[in-house]
Amino acid sequence: MNTIKIKFAFLSIGILLFSNHVFSQNNEVSARFSLPRIALIDIEPAVDNSIYFTIVPSNKSGASPQVKETSNKTLWINYSSALASTQNSRSIFAEISEGVLPEGISLFLETSSFIGSGKGNMGQPTDKISLTNQPKAIITDVGNCYTGDGINNGHSLTFSIDISDYSILYSSEESTFTILYTISDY
């Protein structure tokens, strides 16, 4: 009987050693990850992001004309940015790319601080700028981030106009121009 117990013990130890060898094999799998550089911007609302202003005469003689906003004057800029490892930040610029402002009129753009559901190193708004046909920074120091999509995400863009020089302001039909936004590595 002892011989059977000893044989059974050796057999059990052998099975354990063999099963431990079989069940403890290691395999390796390579995993790779890549994230391309990303620089995307979007203006919201997407359906109609036009801004309308009208200059109307005063109802009092000798009073200056008044600027009347005939549409929502606030838009939102959303952006996503993934930088190269050797790059510090990006900036977002605005300029009038098509059309010309009527003489005597100045168009201003003010950018708010970041608001929304995004994450990362959001850019910093600059001071209120006067839009011209030359690009001007509206947001600087954009790092690796995303703002979230849609209204109430990103930075609000508030437009205003001013009659800068009455002496050269003439009656005109509707003037249309396009504002171009560019996210750049500079």
PABATOR-60324 format. One record per residue (C-alpha): residue number from 1; x, y, z. Coordinates in nm, 3 decimals, m for minus. Layout:
BEGIN
[NUM, [X, Y, Z]] ...
//
This chain:
BEGIN
[1, [0.000, 0.000, 0.000]] [2, [0.288, 0.236, 0.081]] [3, [0.429, 0.173, m0.263]] [4, [0.103, 0.283, m0.420]] [5, [0.098, 0.597, m0.204]] [6, [0.457, 0.680, m0.300]] [7, [0.386, 0.617, m0.669]] [8, [0.071, 0.830, m0.643]] [9, [0.267, 1.110, m0.471]] [10, [0.535, 1.106, m0.743]] [11, [0.268, 1.097, m1.012]] [12, [0.086, 1.392, m0.848]] [13, [0.408, 1.592, m0.819]] [14, [0.491, 1.513, m1.184]] [15, [0.146, 1.627, m1.299]] [16, [0.178, 1.947, m1.097]] [17, [0.523, 2.023, m1.235]] [18, [0.411, 1.948, m1.590]] [19, [0.090, 2.151, m1.560]] [20, [0.277, 2.442, m1.403]] [21, [0.516, 2.440, m1.699]] [22, [0.228, 2.422, m1.951]] [23, [0.012, 2.692, m1.785]] [24, [0.289, 2.940, m1.713]] [25, [0.412, 3.002, m2.064]] [26, [0.459, 3.366, m2.157]] [27, [0.377, 3.526, m2.488]] [28, [0.445, 3.882, m2.591]] [29, [0.242, 4.103, m2.821]] [30, [0.365, 4.431, m2.963]] [31, [0.135, 4.729, m2.917]] [32, [0.184, 5.049, m3.111]] [33, [0.032, 5.392, m3.070]] [34, [0.047, 5.696, m3.293]] [35, [m0.115, 6.036, m3.274]] [36, [m0.069, 6.260, m3.575]] [37, [m0.027, 6.634, m3.540]] [38, [m0.373, 6.792, m3.535]] [39, [m0.477, 7.153, m3.597]] [40, [m0.852, 7.197, m3.653]] [41, [m1.085, 7.493, m3.601]] [42, [m1.459, 7.535, m3.644]] [43, [m1.697, 7.831, m3.609]] [44, [m2.035, 7.775, m3.444]] [45, [m2.324, 7.786, m3.499]] [46, [m2.257, 7.595, m3.817]] [47, [m2.596, 7.662, m3.977]] [48, [m2.576, 8.042, m4.009]] [49, [m2.273, 8.212, m3.866]] [50, [m2.326, 8.544, m4.042]] [51, [m2.320, 8.869, m3.846]] [52, [m2.540, 9.161, m3.957]] [53, [m2.508, 9.527, m3.861]] [54, [m2.704, 9.827, m3.984]] [55, [m2.627, 10.194, m3.938]] [56, [m2.949, 10.388, m3.890]] [57, [m2.997, 10.763, m3.872]] [58, [m3.085, 10.918, m3.541]] [59, [m3.438, 11.046, m3.495]] [60, [m3.294, 11.375, m3.365]] [61, [m3.139, 11.633, m3.588]] [62, [m2.769, 11.681, m3.522]] [63, [m2.731, 11.342, m3.347]] [64, [m2.493, 11.078, m3.476]] [65, [m2.615, 10.770, m3.662]] [66, [m2.658, 10.459, m3.449]] [67, [m2.519, 10.111, m3.505]] [68, [m2.799, 9.855, m3.489]] [69, [m2.727, 9.485, m3.451]] [70, [m2.976, 9.292, m3.659]] [71, [m2.847, 8.945, m3.572]] [72, [m2.666, 8.761, m3.298]] [73, [m2.325, 8.922, m3.277]] [74, [m2.159, 8.631, m3.094]] [75, [m2.010, 8.320, m3.251]] [76, [m1.800, 8.040, m3.095]] [77, [m1.464, 7.907, m3.207]] [78, [m1.391, 7.539, m3.135]] [79, [m1.049, 7.385, m3.189]] [80, [m0.842, 7.070, m3.146]] [81, [m0.464, 7.068, m3.128]] [82, [m0.201, 6.796, m3.098]] [83, [0.152, 6.933, m3.122]] [84, [0.477, 6.773, m3.231]] [85, [0.703, 6.691, m2.935]] [86, [0.940, 6.973, m3.033]] [87, [0.666, 7.233, m3.062]] [88, [0.553, 7.462, m2.780]] [89, [0.223, 7.612, m2.895]] [90, [0.004, 7.748, m3.172]] [91, [m0.194, 8.066, m3.230]] [92, [m0.526, 8.140, m3.398]] [93, [m0.549, 8.442, m3.628]] [94, [m0.840, 8.634, m3.783]] [95, [m0.845, 8.862, m4.088]] [96, [m1.080, 8.997, m4.352]] [97, [m1.003, 8.773, m4.648]] [98, [m1.266, 8.886, m4.900]] [99, [m1.446, 9.215, m4.942]] [100, [m1.367, 9.553, m4.794]] [101, [m1.514, 9.739, m4.500]] [102, [m1.678, 10.067, m4.600]] [103, [m1.454, 10.367, m4.535]] [104, [m1.512, 10.524, m4.197]] [105, [m1.619, 10.193, m4.035]] [106, [m1.408, 9.981, m3.799]] [107, [m1.496, 9.619, m3.719]] [108, [m1.379, 9.482, m3.385]] [109, [m1.349, 9.127, m3.256]] [110, [m1.322, 9.034, m2.890]] [111, [m1.240, 8.678, m2.782]] [112, [m1.347, 8.541, m2.443]] [113, [m1.156, 8.309, m2.213]] [114, [m1.215, 7.935, m2.264]] [115, [m1.556, 7.800, m2.161]] [116, [m1.678, 7.443, m2.206]] [117, [m1.627, 7.072, m2.175]] [118, [m1.284, 7.035, m2.338]] [119, [m0.955, 6.934, m2.180]] [120, [m0.589, 7.023, m2.215]] [121, [m0.387, 7.342, m2.251]] [122, [m0.638, 7.588, m2.394]] [123, [m0.519, 7.903, m2.564]] [124, [m0.529, 8.251, m2.412]] [125, [m0.743, 8.523, m2.572]] [126, [m0.580, 8.845, m2.685]] [127, [m0.723, 9.191, m2.633]] [128, [m0.999, 9.323, m2.857]] [129, [m0.866, 9.369, m3.212]] [130, [m0.966, 9.578, m3.511]] [131, [m1.012, 9.342, m3.807]] [132, [m0.829, 9.431, m4.128]] [133, [m0.693, 9.240, m4.427]] [134, [m0.382, 9.153, m4.219]] [135, [m0.393, 8.847, m3.987]] [136, [m0.403, 8.932, m3.617]] [137, [m0.378, 8.687, m3.329]] [138, [m0.701, 8.634, m3.137]] [139, [m0.589, 8.330, m2.931]] [140, [m0.228, 8.245, m2.838]] [141, [m0.048, 7.965, m2.651]] [142, [m0.272, 7.684, m2.778]] [143, [m0.124, 7.356, m2.653]] [144, [m0.241, 6.996, m2.670]] [145, [m0.616, 7.026, m2.619]] [146, [m0.971, 7.012, m2.748]] [147, [m1.242, 7.265, m2.662]] [148, [m1.555, 7.056, m2.703]] [149, [m1.789, 7.106, m2.998]] [150, [m2.068, 7.354, m3.053]] [151, [m2.205, 7.665, m2.890]] [152, [m2.083, 7.727, m2.532]] [153, [m1.760, 7.536, m2.599]] [154, [m1.433, 7.707, m2.683]] [155, [m1.411, 8.085, m2.695]] [156, [m1.696, 8.321, m2.776]] [157, [m1.625, 8.569, m3.055]] [158, [m1.808, 8.899, m3.010]] [159, [m1.820, 9.146, m3.296]] [160, [m1.885, 9.518, m3.283]] [161, [m1.856, 9.803, m3.530]] [162, [m1.778, 10.166, m3.478]] [163, [m1.805, 10.467, m3.700]] [164, [m1.442, 10.566, m3.687]] [165, [m1.448, 10.863, m3.924]] [166, [m1.774, 11.041, m4.011]] [167, [m1.600, 11.262, m4.266]] [168, [m1.543, 10.970, m4.505]] [169, [m1.861, 10.772, m4.429]] [170, [m2.092, 10.764, m4.731]] [171, [m2.425, 10.600, m4.793]] [172, [m2.377, 10.260, m4.948]] [173, [m2.558, 9.943, m5.031]] [174, [m2.494, 9.632, m4.828]] [175, [m2.124, 9.551, m4.787]] [176, [m2.028, 9.186, m4.749]] [177, [m1.692, 9.053, m4.642]] [178, [m1.548, 8.726, m4.520]] [179, [m1.348, 8.671, m4.204]] [180, [m1.086, 8.397, m4.225]] [181, [m0.966, 8.213, m3.914]] [182, [m0.634, 8.027, m3.924]] [183, [m0.467, 7.805, m3.664]] [184, [m0.094, 7.826, m3.713]] [185, [0.230, 7.694, m3.567]] [186, [0.367, 8.048, m3.543]] 
//
